[in-house]
Amino acid sequence: MITTILIIVSLLALLLTGMPVAFALIGLSALWLFVFQGPSSLFMIVSASLTQARTEVFLAIPLFVLMASVLQFSGVATSLYTTMRMWTGRMGGGLAIGTIIISTLMAALTGIGATATVTMGLIALPEMFKRNYNKPMVVGSITAGGALGPLIPPSNLLIIVGGYASLSVGKLFMGGIIPGLLCALLYALYIWIRCKVNPQDGPPLPEEELASTKDKIRAIPAVFLPICLVIVVLGGIYGGICTPTEAAGFGAVGAMIIAGINRQLNIKNMYESFKLTFKVTGMIMWLVIGGGCYSTLVTTTGTAGFVSEYLTSLPFGTMGTIWIMLILVLILGMFIDPVAITMICIPVFLPVLQSLGIDVLWFMLLFSLATIIGYITPPFGLNIFYMKSVAPKNVTLGDIYKGVIPYALLQIAVLIACVLCPPLLTWLPSFMD
């Protein structure tokens, strides 16, 4: 018990100091293994690092990041926004609803939480402010829309979860589709209802700025190619034609083809794409290695077994234990990066799931949905600060906090629905058996 308390408290203390999560995980793992197991145990740190770095499923991460980076610099987001502006500008809140649709498409193209938030913050936010849209509603929609990236496949977070929980990444991808689309639908419905009740929150475009039917049809090809890329990548995984890693490679090549068609496949854009890919992949892989070291620590010292025994002994039954774990994840999400939560919690939660006979795939999808809510929950949700970094100076953190709360509540509602109705998560993966 003392060992468990020391490991958990010391980790939380280091994270509160602002130390990078990966270094906190690696450093603490080395320190406590040395203290509890002796100098020879440090070889386990080296072994865990090599094992994680060489795990085949993680090879998909840099390829999906490259796909996202190429698309980011190829003008796809601007084309998507122009098209959605034409098709949704007539309705109240149409620009915000169009932004949610674009964020959903970009989530399926990138798998990263920051991309849609930063891109739409630069493209869509000034346009909506120009039209006198409600400030909290607008910044909240862009912040929450970006959080769909780690949920809707291909998701880097789901790849990491699959690697640590020894689950099929393809099944995790399929399981993320319905809750991701449900979140997007609820976001759009919330904006539409709000603008129906208060038209001044999202006025439609003036008649002279509305696009003709001919212009709308001409704009469709800008959306068609990215959607085709998503269908081919996910269809290949779903149909068993290729592995997630192979699909990621095809997606990266497909993104370059789209960039070439858009006349954006030049040396400058490719340099920026590869630079961003190396930066993001390096950050993720350090976290992956740190998580492997921490997993070795909690397993070797018996911490995972102790926490498992404690949770399974609670008098709340299986469902009560599930809620306790999810609430813990939601609380951690208010302060810690979702990827870090994955590294910390999965080694501890897996023995609990096995002891209680809980469907690991179903719970890990619930777990992923709960961690993703952390992207938009105050005070330290990552997307909140991405939004702040690209927003005008008159947008305060208070505006963003106020704006994201309705969307966070909608995501929690989807989480509750998925707990009460497991087929929302398990129906699509069941066809891959």
Stockholm file with secondary structure:
# STOCKHOLM 1.0

chainA/1-433         MITTILIIVSLLALLLTGMPVAFALIGLSALWLFVFQGPSSLFMIVSASLTQARTEVFLAIPLFVLMASVLQFSGVATSLYTTMRMWTGRMGGGLAIGTIIISTLMAALTGIGATATVTMGLIALPEMFKRNYNKPMVVGSITAGGALGPLIPPSNLLIIVGGYASLSVGKLFMGGIIPGLLCALLYALYIWIRCKVNPQDGPPLPEEELASTKDKIRAIPAVFLPICLVIVVLGGIYGGICTPTEAAGFGAVGAMIIAGINRQLNIKNMYESFKLTFKVTGMIMWLVIGGGCYSTLVTTTGTAGFVSEYLTSLPFGTMGTIWIMLILVLILGMFIDPVAITMICIPVFLPVLQSLGIDVLWFMLLFSLATIIGYITPPFGLNIFYMKSVAPKNVTLGDIYKGVIPYALLQIAVLIACVLCPPLLTWLPSFMD
#=GR chainA/1-433 SS CHHHHHHHHHHHHHHHTTCCHHHHHHHHHHHHHHHHHCGGGHHHHHHHHHHHHTCGGGGHHHHHHHHHHHHHTTTHHHHHHHHHHHHHTTSTTHHHHHHHHHHHHHHHHHCCHHHHHHHHHHHHHHHHHHTTCCHHHHHHHHHHHHTTTTTSSSCHHHHHHHHHHTCCHHHHHHHHHHHHHHHHHHHHHHHHHHHHHCGGGSCCCCGGGCCCHHHHHHHTHHHHHHHHHHHHHHHHHHTTSSCHHHHHHHHHHHHHHHHHHTTCCSHHHHHHHHHHHHHHHHHHHHHHHHHHHHHHHHHHTTHHHHHHHHHHHSTTHHHHHHHHHHHHHHHHHTTSCHHHHHHHHHHHHHHHHHHHTCCHHHHHHHHHHHHHHTTSSTTTCHHHHHHHHHSCTTCCHHHHHHHHHHHHHHHHHHHHHHHHCTHHHHHHHHTTC
#=GC SS_cons         CHHHHHHHHHHHHHHHTTCCHHHHHHHHHHHHHHHHHCGGGHHHHHHHHHHHHTCGGGGHHHHHHHHHHHHHTTTHHHHHHHHHHHHHTTSTTHHHHHHHHHHHHHHHHHCCHHHHHHHHHHHHHHHHHHTTCCHHHHHHHHHHHHTTTTTSSSCHHHHHHHHHHTCCHHHHHHHHHHHHHHHHHHHHHHHHHHHHHCGGGSCCCCGGGCCCHHHHHHHTHHHHHHHHHHHHHHHHHHTTSSCHHHHHHHHHHHHHHHHHHTTCCSHHHHHHHHHHHHHHHHHHHHHHHHHHHHHHHHHHTTHHHHHHHHHHHSTTHHHHHHHHHHHHHHHHHTTSCHHHHHHHHHHHHHHHHHHHTCCHHHHHHHHHHHHHHTTSSTTTCHHHHHHHHHSCTTCCHHHHHHHHHHHHHHHHHHHHHHHHCTHHHHHHHHTTC
//
